[in-house]
């Protein structure tokens, strides 16, 4: 059918009025009528934290519009009167909740996707919703806009940059989308949406095929899924030269891998099963958002299928319905692996059409800004001293430490958060602060954009080291889990996290009050670090801290060095690296 209010890439700007900083209200209510469920949320876009998409309220109605589609005698798919009544009543309740939160009616948006596009009596559903909600309209998303909102900007909402490119996939109940996203490209989001492919093989649809079709028909459908996935990937390679180069290099036997980001309930369900089976036990972070695995772990599909069938208990993050669809989800995963065997790393994302739509309302300068800077909320007056502190900490890293391969709090915008943490809680005992740092890292700012599992691990371990790394027996497993996340990305990441924290502790001892004078701070301390190779032995990290004489009035230099050494050795029989630190006095 032809919908009266369908959103396309061509009319998107007109259908989705832009956010303005001087709007009377910055609260937005969004309903996503997905194929597997209807989700409702209220979000604040109030400045200066606009980019954070701060959650205010969220709920979900377990109404599967895809399952509700009922075939008629002539082969059409329709919504029954009972389904139409249940959906319209649910949206009426959502409207009341939005009014209780004082969300303007003009800031309420309702989106529908694959199931609504397939229903021949969708007009009856839309009319019932309008009557029940006092005239609320429903935006039906064409497949390319669903790719834009979900697979691209929904996932992007929780991340910083994706320079260099990655495959983005979204698995809902009725369809699966795949595209290539490279944030370094001009208008990358529109290019990704236009090149993206929507395949009618969502988790709910595939579950029906696997359960209700005879073998020949099922084989034909699965063959079509694999062919569709291959065509989608080949099409992306023809549009994006970087992806084509990776594919060609892999086909030549070179070590060329593809990074992948996955969103949608189906893929998140697979990620939850991987997390349940993770070698880090217990896995320290509960949210599936930004959970990352390497390609080899991701490809353990048969093991995950067996685990789903054999595990009688609860799998955290998975509902009964999601587990009942797991074979269908695994079928999509297998088709993807067959198409793209050179998967390097997969990250699961929490974003959805709701977050994606809100992101597209924002001006580009806010949409593409680093969310971690908004989270740290550093004022223009503070920025110079924060940058100077980070500059001093970076001096403590030898040149051999590559920030592109060794994650630290000095990269990706985490630095501002760490600088704040370095001078906070100075009145509390060190062992209390270590426990606080570890727990705060995993619980703070739930699902905040940019605070990935890796970022939380780096922040937690480095801040704990800033306070001496006095880990209590109750927190040992938590610390080990966070260190395990760091170690997956680089074998030296744990050492450098502790090292930076220990150096920050020295700086905080030298400057017990947060330094506000940039010039004074810059002239009072300088650091130099290098790695001395030792033949047949561990390399030695040599750190020299040059300190102005006036800065040493309240501290004993030897105490600072002993504290630094003790922090780096805690928990080890043999520390991973040898270190030598010294303080030299300079005249200011």
C-alpha positions as a printed Julia matrix, in Angstrom:
588×3 Matrix{Float64}:
  0.0     0.0    0.0
  1.04    3.66  -0.36
  1.51    5.26   3.04
  0.41    8.84   3.64
  3.43    9.56   5.84
  6.46    7.58   4.73
  9.94    8.9    5.47
 12.5     8.61   2.66
 16.03    9.89   2.36
 14.66   12.56   0.03
 12.07   14.0    2.42
 13.92   13.3    5.67
 14.84   16.93   6.37
 11.22   18.04   6.06
  9.73   15.16   8.05
 12.28   15.45  10.88
 12.48   19.11  12.0
 15.96   19.97  13.31
 16.74   20.43  17.0
 17.44   24.01  18.06
 19.3    25.09  21.2
 16.65   27.71  22.0
 13.68   25.3   21.74
 11.17   25.72  24.56
 11.51   22.04  25.51
 14.36   19.61  24.91
 12.4    16.5   25.85
 11.53   14.08  23.05
  9.29   11.03  23.17
  9.96    8.38  20.53
  8.05    5.17  19.78
  9.66    2.45  17.65
  7.02   -0.01  16.4
  9.49   -2.75  15.59
  8.7    -6.23  14.35
  9.69   -7.88  17.64
  8.3    -5.35  20.11
  7.16   -1.76  20.6
  9.65    0.42  22.45
  8.99    3.82  23.97
 11.5     6.27  25.42
 11.8     9.87  26.54
 15.16   11.55  25.97
 16.6    14.91  26.92
 18.57   16.86  24.33
 19.18   19.78  26.69
 22.53   21.54  26.19
 25.37   21.3   27.01
 24.85   17.51  27.18
 22.84   17.28  23.96
 25.17   14.74  22.34
 24.71   12.36  25.3
 21.03   11.71  24.43
 20.32   11.56  28.17
 17.63    8.92  28.92
 14.67   10.06  31.02
 12.19    7.19  30.71
 12.01    3.89  28.84
  9.6     0.98  28.56
  8.63   -1.77  26.15
  5.45   -3.54  25.12
  5.86   -7.21  24.18
  3.78   -6.99  21.02
  5.4    -8.63  18.03
  3.89   -6.97  14.97
  5.59   -9.5   12.72
  4.1   -12.46  14.57
  0.75  -10.65  14.53
  0.64  -10.6   10.72
 -2.05  -13.09   9.71
 -2.41  -14.48   6.17
 -5.79  -14.16   4.47
 -7.33  -16.52   1.91
 -5.95  -14.47  -0.97
 -2.43  -14.5    0.51
 -2.37  -10.98   1.95
 -0.92  -10.36   5.41
 -3.13   -8.39   7.79
 -3.32   -7.25  11.4
 -6.27   -8.72  13.27
 -8.74   -6.45  15.08
 -7.34   -7.67  18.4
 -3.82   -6.65  17.39
 -4.96   -3.25  16.16
 -6.81   -2.68  19.43
 -3.81   -3.75  21.55
 -1.37   -1.55  19.62
 -3.57    1.55  19.62
 -4.26    1.12  23.35
 -0.53    0.78  24.04
  0.3     3.95  22.14
 -2.47    5.76  24.01
 -0.75    4.79  27.27
  2.59    5.97  25.93
  1.04    9.3   24.99
 -0.23    9.74  28.55
  3.26    9.02  29.93
  4.76   11.61  27.58
  2.22   14.18  28.8
  3.07   13.4   32.44
  6.69   14.21  31.61
  5.56   17.43  29.88
  6.82   16.38  26.46
  5.27   18.68  23.82
  3.09   16.85  21.31
  5.3    18.29  18.56
  8.25   16.46  20.12
  6.57   13.05  20.01
  7.53   10.77  17.13
  6.26    7.31  16.18
  8.13    5.11  13.69
  7.07    1.84  12.06
  9.18   -0.56  10.01
  9.01   -3.91   8.17
  5.84   -5.35   9.69
  3.84   -2.21   8.93
  5.23   -2.1    5.41
  4.05   -5.67   4.82
  0.52   -5.38   6.23
 -2.14   -4.84   3.57
 -4.46   -3.27   6.17
 -1.83   -0.98   7.67
 -4.18    1.97   7.04
 -6.61    0.51   9.6
 -3.81    0.36  12.17
 -2.75    3.94  11.48
 -6.33    5.2   11.77
 -6.88    3.35  15.08
 -3.67    4.83  16.5
 -4.71    8.35  15.46
 -8.15    7.92  17.07
 -6.71    6.52  20.33
 -3.99    9.15  20.73
 -5.79   12.29  19.68
 -4.35   12.46  16.2
 -0.84   11.11  16.62
  0.67   10.21  13.24
  2.98    7.3   12.45
  6.06    7.72  10.28
  6.65    4.58   8.22
 10.35    4.24   7.42
 11.47    3.11   4.0
 14.26    0.49   4.19
 17.06    2.98   3.49
 15.89    5.25   6.32
 15.62    2.25   8.64
 19.24    1.49   7.73
 20.16    5.13   8.44
 18.35    5.31  11.8
 19.22    1.83  13.06
 22.32    0.27  11.53
 24.14    3.57  11.0
 23.18    6.39  13.39
 21.6     4.21  16.07
 24.89    2.37  16.49
 26.89    5.54  15.93
 25.06    7.25  18.79
 27.01    5.16  21.32
 30.42    5.53  19.68
 33.06    8.16  19.01
 34.6     7.99  15.51
 34.76    5.04  13.13
 37.61    6.31  10.97
 38.85    3.77   8.47
 35.48    2.14   8.16
 33.57   -0.86   9.47
 30.6    -3.0    8.52
 27.41   -2.12  10.4
 24.53   -4.59  10.67
 21.09   -4.43  12.28
 18.95   -7.52  12.91
 15.32   -6.92  13.8
 12.32   -9.17  13.72
 11.44   -8.69  10.05
 14.66   -7.7    8.31
 18.43   -7.46   8.51
 20.39   -4.47   7.22
 24.05   -4.24   6.28
 26.15   -1.26   5.24
 29.64    0.26   5.46
 30.32    3.26   7.73
 33.43    5.41   7.59
 33.06    8.63   9.6
 36.0    10.22   7.78
 33.91   10.44   4.59
 31.82   13.51   3.81
 28.12   12.87   4.57
 29.09    9.34   5.52
 25.68    8.58   7.05
 23.71    9.31   3.86
 26.25    7.43   1.73
 25.99    4.45   4.09
 22.18    4.51   4.02
 22.03    4.76   0.22
 24.49    1.9   -0.24
 22.95   -0.24   2.49
 20.94   -3.34   1.83
 17.81   -4.46   3.66
 17.13   -8.19   3.47
 13.75   -9.63   4.55
 15.28  -12.17   6.93
 14.74  -10.89  10.45
 14.79  -13.15  13.49
 11.0   -13.55  13.66
 10.66  -14.33   9.96
 13.5   -16.84   9.95
 12.1   -18.5   13.07
  8.86  -19.1   11.14
 10.78  -20.52   8.2
 12.83  -22.87  10.37
  9.81  -24.07  12.32
  7.08  -24.23   9.72
  8.56  -24.99   6.31
  9.31  -28.41   4.86
 12.93  -29.19   4.02
 12.98  -28.2    0.3
 11.32  -24.82   0.89
 13.47  -24.13   3.92
 16.63  -24.93   1.95
 15.5   -22.56  -0.8
 14.91  -19.75   1.69
 18.26  -20.27   3.38
 19.97  -20.35   0.01
 18.3   -17.03  -0.81
 19.52  -15.58   2.5
 23.13  -16.52   1.71
 22.82  -15.17  -1.84
 21.26  -11.91  -0.56
 24.03  -11.48   2.0
 26.71  -12.05  -0.65
 25.07   -9.58  -3.07
 24.81   -6.99  -0.29
 28.5    -7.33   0.55
 29.59   -7.27  -3.1
 27.51   -4.13  -3.63
 29.19   -2.41  -0.68
 32.6    -3.38  -2.07
 31.68   -1.76  -5.38
 30.72    1.5   -3.65
 33.46    1.75  -1.0
 37.05    1.26  -2.27
 38.44    0.75   1.25
 36.2    -2.29   1.81
 37.03   -3.6   -1.65
 40.76   -3.33  -0.86
 40.29   -5.31   2.36
 38.37   -8.04   0.54
 40.95   -8.27  -2.25
 43.87   -8.35   0.19
 42.21  -11.17   2.13
 41.56  -13.12  -1.07
 45.3   -12.84  -1.83
 46.12  -14.43   1.51
 47.13  -11.22   3.26
 46.2   -10.47   6.87
 43.34   -8.04   6.22
 40.42   -8.02   8.63
 37.09   -6.24   8.85
 35.75   -4.61  12.0
 32.03   -5.12  12.54
 29.38   -3.31  14.62
 26.06   -5.02  15.27
 22.82   -3.64  16.66
 19.22   -4.81  16.86
 17.69   -7.23  19.33
 18.68  -10.33  17.37
 22.38   -9.56  17.23
 22.4    -8.31  20.81
 20.94  -11.68  21.79
 23.88  -13.43  20.15
 26.24  -11.05  21.95
 24.56  -11.85  25.27
 25.18  -15.56  24.69
 28.84  -14.86  23.92
 29.12  -12.75  27.06
 27.49  -15.54  29.1
 30.19  -17.89  27.8
 33.04  -15.38  28.1
 36.37  -16.63  29.46
 36.36  -13.68  31.88
 34.15  -14.95  34.69
 32.25  -13.18  35.98
 32.3   -10.69  33.13
 32.47   -7.37  34.99
 30.16   -5.16  32.88
 26.46   -5.96  32.56
 25.48   -3.91  29.5
 25.76   -5.59  26.12
 26.39   -2.16  24.59
 30.0    -2.02  23.22
 30.78   -5.59  24.32
 33.57   -6.66  21.95
 34.89  -10.05  20.84
 37.52  -11.11  18.34
 36.62  -12.83  15.11
 37.49  -16.33  16.33
 35.2   -16.01  19.36
 32.4   -14.57  17.24
 32.51  -17.55  14.88
 31.72  -20.11  17.61
 28.15  -20.32  16.34
 27.58  -24.06  16.8
 28.9   -23.84  20.37
 26.45  -21.01  21.1
 23.55  -22.99  19.6
 24.41  -25.95  21.82
 24.75  -23.7   24.87
 21.34  -22.16  24.21
 19.74  -25.6   24.06
 21.59  -27.13  27.0
 21.6   -24.28  29.52
 18.5   -24.49  31.71
 19.15  -21.35  33.72
 18.84  -17.69  32.86
 21.14  -16.15  30.28
 21.56  -12.53  31.31
 20.21  -10.13  28.7
 18.08  -12.72  26.87
 14.32  -13.16  27.15
 12.53  -16.44  26.53
 11.38  -15.12  23.19
 14.92  -14.23  22.17
 16.18  -17.66  23.13
 13.36  -19.27  21.16
 14.61  -17.33  18.12
 18.25  -18.21  18.68
 18.48  -20.79  15.89
 17.18  -18.13  13.49
 19.67  -15.57  14.81
 22.48  -18.11  14.42
 21.37  -18.76  10.83
 21.88  -15.08   9.98
 25.25  -15.11  11.76
 26.38  -18.13   9.74
 25.34  -16.5    6.49
 27.31  -13.4    7.42
 30.43  -15.39   8.39
 30.22  -17.3    5.12
 30.12  -13.99   3.26
 32.77  -12.19   5.35
 35.17  -14.79   6.8
 37.92  -12.27   7.64
 36.18  -10.74  10.67
 38.73   -9.08  12.94
 36.56   -7.78  15.76
 32.82   -7.48  16.48
 31.26   -4.87  18.76
 27.62   -5.1   19.84
 25.73   -1.8   20.09
 22.63   -0.73  22.02
 21.49    1.92  19.52
 18.13    1.74  17.75
 15.89    3.71  15.41
 15.0     5.98  18.33
 18.56    7.1   19.01
 19.3     7.26  15.29
 16.36    9.56  14.61
 17.38   11.89  17.44
 20.96   11.95  16.17
 19.72   13.02  12.73
 17.86   15.95  14.29
 21.12   17.35  15.68
 23.39   19.73  13.78
 26.45   18.01  12.4
 28.89   19.78  14.73
 27.08   18.3   17.76
 26.32   14.94  16.16
 29.98   14.38  15.29
 31.42   15.79  18.52
 33.13   13.54  21.06
 30.47   12.51  23.61
 33.13   11.92  26.28
 33.95   15.63  26.27
 30.3    16.42  26.89
 30.3    13.83  29.68
 33.36   15.38  31.33
 31.75   18.83  30.97
 35.04   20.74  30.84
 34.48   24.49  30.55
 36.48   26.69  28.2
 38.26   28.14  31.24
 39.28   24.66  32.42
 40.27   23.25  29.05
 43.8    24.71  28.99
 44.83   23.24  32.33
 43.17   19.87  31.57
 45.12   19.7   28.32
 48.34   20.63  30.13
 47.87   17.84  32.69
 47.27   15.36  29.88
 50.36   16.68  28.09
 52.47   16.01  31.18
 51.05   12.5   31.54
 51.76   11.8   27.87
 55.41   12.78  28.49
 55.58    9.81  30.85
 54.82    7.38  28.0
 57.89    6.26  26.03
 57.76    6.88  22.29
 57.62    3.13  21.69
 54.08    2.97  23.12
 51.74    3.33  20.14
 48.36    4.78  21.19
 46.76    3.22  18.1
 47.45   -0.3   19.39
 47.74    0.26  23.15
 44.55    1.67  24.65
 45.04    4.17  27.49
 43.0     6.86  29.21
 45.06    9.44  27.31
 43.22    8.68  24.08
 39.67    8.85  22.73
 38.53   11.65  25.03
 38.9     9.63  28.23
 41.62   11.97  29.42
 39.26   14.68  30.66
 37.33   12.17  32.75
 40.55   10.78  34.22
 41.92   14.23  35.08
 38.7    14.98  36.98
 38.98   11.68  38.85
 42.64   12.28  39.71
 41.89   15.16  42.07
 38.45   14.1   43.31
 37.87   12.2   46.56
 41.11   13.48  48.08
 39.61   13.38  51.56
 38.86    9.65  51.52
 41.15    6.75  52.36
 43.14    5.28  49.47
 41.73    1.76  49.8
 38.19    3.17  49.75
 39.02    5.18  46.65
 40.38    2.1   44.87
 37.11    0.23  45.45
 35.13    3.3   44.39
 37.19    3.67  41.2
 36.63    0.05  40.15
 32.89    0.08  40.81
 32.34    3.6   39.49
 33.97    2.62  36.19
 31.31    0.0   35.48
 28.27    1.77  36.95
 28.77    5.44  36.1
 26.71    7.06  33.35
 25.0     3.85  32.21
 25.21    3.36  28.44
 26.79    6.81  28.03
 28.03    7.29  24.45
 31.74    6.66  24.11
 32.11    4.84  27.43
 32.83    1.47  25.85
 33.71   -1.64  27.83
 37.36   -1.0   26.93
 37.11    2.64  28.03
 35.52    1.67  31.34
 38.22   -0.93  31.96
 41.02    1.54  31.21
 39.41    4.21  33.38
 38.79    1.83  36.29
 42.28    0.28  36.41
 44.12    3.57  35.84
 42.13    5.44  38.49
 42.57    2.57  40.95
 46.32    2.76  40.34
 46.23    6.49  40.97
 45.16    5.61  44.54
 47.79    2.89  44.98
 45.85   -0.17  43.75
 44.99   -1.43  47.25
 42.41   -3.94  46.0
 40.31   -5.62  48.68
 39.57   -9.37  48.48
 35.95   -8.55  47.61
 37.08   -6.49  44.6
 39.79   -8.8   43.28
 37.53  -10.49  40.72
 36.28   -7.13  39.48
 39.83   -5.84  39.03
 40.86   -9.07  37.28
 37.86   -8.81  34.95
 38.65   -5.22  33.97
 42.29   -6.1   33.43
 41.17   -9.04  31.3
 39.25   -6.66  29.0
 42.35   -4.48  28.64
 44.62   -7.46  27.98
 42.45   -8.6   25.05
 43.3    -5.45  23.15
 47.0    -5.31  23.99
 49.22   -7.52  26.13
 50.88   -4.43  27.63
 47.68   -2.43  28.21
 47.36   -3.44  31.87
 50.91   -2.39  32.67
 50.53    0.99  31.01
 47.17    1.59  32.71
 48.78    1.02  36.12
 51.82    3.03  35.07
 49.8     6.1   34.04
 47.79    5.86  37.26
 50.97    5.67  39.34
 52.44    8.69  37.55
 49.17   10.59  38.1
 49.48    9.77  41.8
 52.94   11.37  41.88
 51.64   14.49  40.13
 48.68   14.72  42.54
 51.06   14.4   45.51
 53.22   17.19  44.11
 50.13   19.31  43.43
 47.63   18.34  46.17
 45.22   21.04  45.0
 44.01   21.01  41.42
 46.41   23.28  39.49
 44.63   26.3   38.08
 47.65   28.26  36.82
 48.71   26.74  33.5
 51.99   28.62  33.33
 53.0    27.77  36.89
 52.12   24.09  36.43
 53.95   23.87  33.12
 57.09   25.39  34.58
 57.02   23.26  37.72
 57.14   19.75  36.3
 58.46   17.93  33.24
 58.65   14.2   32.57
 60.86   12.11  30.35
 60.5     8.38  29.71
 62.3     5.86  27.57
 62.6     2.1   27.23
 66.06    0.63  27.69
 66.37   -2.74  25.97
 68.26   -5.38  27.96
 69.69   -8.3   26.02
 68.22  -11.54  27.32
 66.24   -9.69  29.99
 63.08   -7.64  30.29
 63.21   -4.16  28.84
 63.39   -1.45  31.48
 61.14    1.59  31.56
 63.12    4.57  32.82
 61.15    7.59  34.06
 62.68   10.89  35.13
 60.49   13.51  36.78
 61.95   17.0   36.75
 60.38   19.08  39.53
 60.85   22.71  40.51
 62.42   23.06  43.94
 59.49   25.05  45.32
 57.12   22.18  44.47
 58.94   19.79  46.82
 58.31   21.75  50.02
 55.54   19.42  51.21
 56.74   16.01  49.96
 59.72   13.68  50.28
 60.92   12.59  46.8
 61.92    9.08  47.91
 58.39    8.48  49.24
 56.95    9.32  45.83
 59.23    6.86  44.05
 58.5     4.1   46.57
 54.75    4.61  46.11
 55.09    4.48  42.33
 57.15    1.29  42.44
 54.76   -0.37  44.89
 51.76    0.39  42.69
 53.38   -1.22  39.66
 54.35   -4.36  41.59
 51.09   -5.04  43.46
 49.61   -8.45  42.68
 52.64   -9.68  40.75
 55.29  -12.2   41.77
 57.25  -10.95  38.79
 56.09   -7.59  37.34
 55.67   -7.64  33.54
 58.24   -4.86  33.09
 61.15   -3.52  35.08
 60.93    0.15  35.97
 63.36    2.74  37.23
 62.06    6.14  38.36
 63.86    9.15  39.74
 63.11   12.75  40.65
 65.49   15.52  39.66
 65.23   19.03  41.04
 65.19   21.97  38.66
 65.34   25.64  39.51
 62.13   27.45  38.66
